[in-house]
Amino acid sequence: MDISYLLFLQDFRNSIDNALTPFFESVSYIAISYNIIIPVLLYWCLNKRFGLFAFAGYTAGLALNALVKLTACIYRPWIRDSRVLPAGDAIRTATGYSFPSGHTSRATGIYGACAWAFWQNKKTRFVSILLGLLIVLTGFSRNYLGVHTPQDVLVAFTLMTLVLLGMWKLFAFVEAHPEKENLFLLGGILFAFLGLCFINFKSYPMDYVDGKLIVDPKKMMIDGHGDIGIFVGFCIGRFIEKKWVRFEATGLNAKGIALFVLGLIPFFLMNKFLPLVLNSIFSKAWAQFTLQGLLIFYIILLWPIVIKLVTNKTHKTEN
């Protein structure tokens, strides 16, 4: 059934001479690159609490998705059935294991959390609808391009949705019992440590085709380390920000927008140039762990310090 669906979409792609392929490639690319700008805007400018919720759910969901992916170790559709021929450049960019879909997880985590935040205000509910549409488009794009089965997409969506629901309940509990937050942050770091131990010491399938390893576990572990690293960076950054910084979102004004734009510049520069430094110091897996941890650490803690210094605004009621 899953392969038949992909073949149906493949026939449709061919019948229209791949006219829609560039569009769906762009949808997929945005889901793993620039969509993080939305929760950054939420956290730095619009609503700190909702921004924290978005990043907490997103980072925790990525860590869990990595553990599921490296546990299941399910091969891509074209490996399971040679009739599946991915569109465009997808076969080169879609490496590693297939289940669950990482693109769908990232899209659901970011778009879903931000959609929930914008839905709380009647004036911004149209944004929530657009973000919900982006979740659907991203998931469908993975099927349309032939790189994921429907199960890959549906499980990723379900898993991340459950994480977001659980995180919303957790935020409500922590809001009523703020003294408990550090315990949850510590628990998150412990979960990440156990997850790292698991993916580093578990066994992986070592199947070969024409003398070539189908999926190299070492390459997959690089992504896994990165997804867990971003969660660790969030937990550490949130602990320090909560205890010593306690900045307040700027608001969507001229100064806030300027700080938002300026804050993105170091973020993208770090993302571009830090790998060169880190790869010369650590193994690729631990370099990715450190990179992703530092990027989220910058978002959650470092630039908010600048925001606080410039605006001189803090949450006086926050512990």
C-alpha positions in Angstrom: 0.0 0.0 0.0 2.7 2.5 1.0 4.9 1.7 -2.1 1.8 1.7 -4.3 1.0 5.3 -3.1 4.6 6.4 -3.9 4.4 4.9 -7.3 1.1 6.6 -8.0 2.7 10.0 -7.1 5.7 9.1 -9.2 3.5 8.5 -12.2 1.8 11.8 -11.6 5.1 13.6 -11.4 6.2 12.1 -14.6 2.9 12.9 -16.3 3.4 16.7 -15.6 7.1 16.5 -16.4 8.1 17.3 -12.7 6.5 20.7 -12.9 5.8 20.7 -9.2 9.0 19.2 -8.0 10.9 22.4 -7.5 8.0 23.7 -5.3 8.0 20.7 -3.1 11.7 20.6 -2.9 11.6 24.2 -1.6 8.9 23.3 1.0 11.1 20.5 2.3 14.2 22.7 2.3 12.5 25.5 4.3 11.4 22.9 6.9 15.0 22.2 7.9 16.6 25.5 7.3 14.8 28.8 7.7 11.6 28.0 9.6 13.4 28.3 12.9 13.1 32.1 12.3 9.4 31.9 13.4 10.0 30.7 17.0 13.0 33.0 17.3 10.7 35.9 16.4 8.2 34.6 18.9 10.8 34.2 21.7 12.8 37.4 21.2 10.0 39.7 20.2 6.4 38.6 20.7 5.9 36.3 23.6 8.7 34.7 25.6 6.5 32.0 27.2 5.2 30.8 23.8 8.6 31.0 22.3 10.0 28.8 25.1 7.2 26.3 24.6 8.0 26.2 20.9 11.7 25.5 21.4 11.1 23.1 24.3 8.7 21.0 22.2 10.8 21.2 19.1 14.1 20.2 20.7 12.6 17.4 22.8 10.7 16.1 19.8 13.9 16.1 17.7 15.8 14.1 20.3 13.0 11.6 20.6 12.7 11.3 16.8 16.4 10.6 16.6 16.1 7.8 19.1 13.2 6.2 17.3 14.9 6.5 13.9 18.2 4.9 15.2 16.2 2.2 16.9 14.0 1.2 14.0 16.7 1.5 11.3 14.2 1.3 8.4 15.6 1.8 4.9 14.5 4.3 2.4 11.6 3.4 -0.1 13.9 3.0 -3.1 16.0 0.5 -1.2 12.9 -1.5 -0.3 11.6 -1.3 -3.8 13.7 -0.4 -6.8 10.7 0.8 -8.8 10.7 3.9 -6.5 12.7 6.7 -8.2 13.0 9.9 -6.0 12.4 13.2 -7.8 15.1 15.8 -8.5 18.0 15.9 -6.2 16.1 14.2 -3.4 18.0 10.9 -3.5 21.3 12.7 -2.8 19.9 14.8 0.1 17.7 12.1 1.7 20.3 9.9 3.2 20.2 7.4 6.0 17.2 5.7 7.6 13.6 6.6 6.6 11.4 6.2 9.7 10.2 8.6 11.1 10.5 11.5 8.7 12.9 14.1 10.1 11.5 16.9 7.8 8.0 16.2 9.0 9.1 16.2 12.7 10.9 19.5 12.3 7.9 21.1 10.5 5.4 19.8 13.0 7.5 20.8 15.9 8.1 24.4 14.8 5.0 25.2 12.7 2.7 23.3 15.2 4.0 25.0 18.3 3.9 28.4 16.7 0.4 27.8 15.3 -0.8 27.0 18.8 0.7 30.2 20.1 -0.8 32.4 17.4 -4.2 30.7 17.8 -4.4 32.2 21.3 -5.1 35.6 19.7 -8.1 35.9 17.4 -6.2 38.5 15.3 -3.4 36.1 14.5 -5.4 32.9 13.9 -4.9 33.2 10.2 -1.2 32.7 10.8 -2.0 29.5 12.6 -4.0 28.3 9.6 -1.0 29.1 7.3 1.4 27.2 9.6 -1.0 24.2 9.7 -1.0 24.2 5.9 2.8 24.2 5.9 2.8 21.1 8.1 0.6 19.3 5.6 2.6 20.5 2.6 5.9 19.4 4.2 4.7 16.0 5.1 3.1 15.5 1.6 6.3 16.8 0.0 8.3 13.9 1.4 5.9 11.5 -0.2 5.7 13.4 -3.4 9.4 13.5 -3.8 9.5 9.7 -3.1 11.9 9.8 -0.1 9.4 8.8 2.6 6.5 6.4 2.9 3.1 7.6 4.3 4.0 5.7 7.6 7.2 7.7 7.9 5.3 11.0 7.7 2.3 10.0 9.8 4.3 8.6 12.6 6.6 11.7 12.7 3.6 13.9 12.8 1.9 11.9 15.5 5.0 11.6 17.6 5.8 15.3 17.5 2.1 16.3 18.1 2.1 14.1 21.2 5.4 15.7 22.4 3.8 19.2 21.9 0.7 18.2 23.8 2.8 16.8 26.6 5.0 19.9 26.7 2.0 22.2 26.9 0.7 20.2 29.9 4.2 20.4 31.4 4.4 24.2 30.9 1.0 24.5 32.7 2.4 22.5 35.6 5.6 24.4 35.8 3.7 27.7 35.7 1.8 26.6 38.8 5.0 25.1 40.4 8.0 27.2 39.1 10.3 25.6 41.6 10.0 22.3 39.8 11.3 23.5 36.5 15.0 22.8 37.2 14.1 19.2 38.0 12.6 18.9 34.5 15.6 20.5 32.9 17.9 18.2 34.8 15.7 15.3 33.7 15.9 16.4 30.1 19.7 16.4 30.3 19.7 12.9 31.9 17.4 11.7 29.1 19.8 13.1 26.5 22.8 11.5 28.2 21.1 8.1 28.2 20.0 8.6 24.6 23.6 9.3 23.6 24.8 6.2 25.4 22.1 4.1 23.6 22.8 5.3 20.1 26.6 5.0 20.6 26.6 1.4 21.9 23.6 -0.3 20.3 24.1 -2.5 17.3 23.1 -1.5 13.7 22.2 -3.4 10.6 25.2 -3.8 8.3 23.6 -4.8 5.0 25.6 -4.5 1.7 24.5 -4.1 -1.9 27.2 -4.6 -4.6 29.8 -4.5 -1.8 28.6 -1.1 -0.6 27.1 -0.5 2.9 23.4 0.5 2.4 23.4 2.9 5.3 26.5 3.8 7.3 25.5 3.9 11.0 28.4 6.3 11.7 26.8 8.9 9.3 23.4 8.4 10.9 24.8 8.9 14.3 26.0 12.4 13.3 22.4 13.5 12.8 21.4 11.7 16.0 24.1 13.5 18.0 23.0 16.9 16.5 19.3 16.3 17.4 20.1 15.4 20.9 22.7 18.2 21.2 20.0 20.8 20.4 17.9 19.5 23.3 20.8 19.6 25.7 21.7 23.2 24.6 18.1 24.2 25.2 18.0 22.8 28.7 21.3 24.4 29.8 20.5 27.7 28.1 17.0 27.8 29.7 18.5 27.1 33.2 21.0 29.9 33.0 18.6 32.4 31.4 15.9 31.7 34.0 18.3 32.0 36.9 20.5 35.0 35.9 19.2 36.8 32.8 15.4 36.8 32.8 15.0 39.0 29.7 11.6 40.2 28.4 10.5 40.0 24.8 11.0 43.3 23.1 7.6 43.6 21.4 7.1 44.1 17.7 8.4 47.7 17.6 11.3 49.3 15.7 13.9 48.5 18.3 12.6 44.9 18.7 12.7 44.3 14.9 16.2 45.8 14.7 17.4 43.5 17.5 15.7 40.5 15.9 17.4 41.1 12.5 20.8 41.8 14.0 20.5 38.7 16.2 20.0 36.5 13.2 23.3 37.6 11.6 25.6 35.9 14.2 23.3 32.8 14.2 23.7 32.2 10.5 27.4 33.0 10.6 27.8 30.5 13.4 25.9 27.9 11.4 28.1 28.5 8.4 31.6 28.8 10.0 31.5 26.9 13.3 31.5 23.5 11.7 34.9 24.2 10.2 36.3 24.8 13.7 34.5 22.1 15.5 35.3 19.4 12.9 39.0 20.2 13.5 38.6 19.5 17.2 36.0 16.8 17.6 34.8 13.8 15.7 32.0 14.6 13.2 29.3 13.3 15.5 30.5 15.3 18.6 31.1 18.3 16.4 27.5 18.2 15.3 26.4 17.7 18.9 28.4 20.8 19.9 27.3 22.9 17.0 23.5 22.3 17.5 23.9 22.8 21.2 25.7 26.1 20.7 23.2 27.4 18.1 20.2 26.9 20.4 22.3 28.1 23.4 22.8 31.4 21.4 19.0 31.7 20.7 17.9 30.9 24.3 20.6 32.7 26.3 23.3 34.7 24.5 21.3 37.0 22.3 18.7 37.5 25.1 21.5 38.9 27.2 22.1 41.5 24.5 18.3 42.2 24.3 18.2 42.7 28.1 21.2 45.1 28.0 19.8 47.1 25.2 16.2 47.3 26.4 16.9 47.0 30.2 13.7 44.9 30.5 13.4 41.8 32.7 10.6 39.6 34.0 10.6 40.7 37.6 8.0 38.0 38.5 9.9 35.1 37.0 12.1 32.9 39.2 
